[in-house]
Amino acid sequence: MFLLGLTGSIGMGKSTTAQMFADEGCAVWDADAAVHRLYAKGGAAVAPFAEAFPDAIEDGGVSRARLKDIIAQDHTALRRIEQIVHPLVGQDRAAFLAQTSADIVVLDIPLLFETGGEVGMDAVAAVIVAPGVQEARVLARGTMTREQFETIRAKQMPAPEKAALADYVITTDTLEHARAQVQNVVSDIRKKIAHA
């Protein structure tokens, strides 16, 4: 099993690229989706959050909006939240890896380099696009203001740095170009597996 880390900043086209890997027969594990499962009603994070941050619980699940408020008011909260969430996300990923039989597993982790997650990967693919395209995509979603986008972008490693650290770079300027690059990456990895 070959572990390919997939990373890219907000608005780079990472989710679309992850789907392209799935289309090529790769198993895809999504870190953000894992957090959503953990936070949902009945999710593994609900009980520890109910104990540590009772105000974060809403309708039987963990409210991201309430967590944002808690983090804004308490500078120690983020570290405590991460201490709850990171091990649970790790367990979710381990369970996924244990049950897949795919030759290539794509681990879709937005903050892969920021968290040192590249260490456990066989290779890393970074998804990039021009800054103007990135901003236009995010603002077109209508879910955040330019200021919110800039705040998120400022917390993420700049795309050129991610690209320099990655084994593969996928430019998502067009769907056709991105798909061709994904197919090349999969083909290259399968050749490496065959000759291992």
Secondary structure, 3 states (H helix, E strand, C coil): CEEEEEECCCCCCHHHHHHHHHHCCCEEEEHHHHHHHHHCCCCCCHHHHHHHCHHHEECCEECHHHHHHHHHHCCCHHHHHHHHHHHHHHHHHHHHHHHCCCCEEEEECCCCCCCCHHHHCCEEEEEECCHHHHHHHHHHCCCCCHHHHHHHHHHCCCHHHHHHHCCEEEECCCHHHHHHHHHHHHHHHHHHHHCC
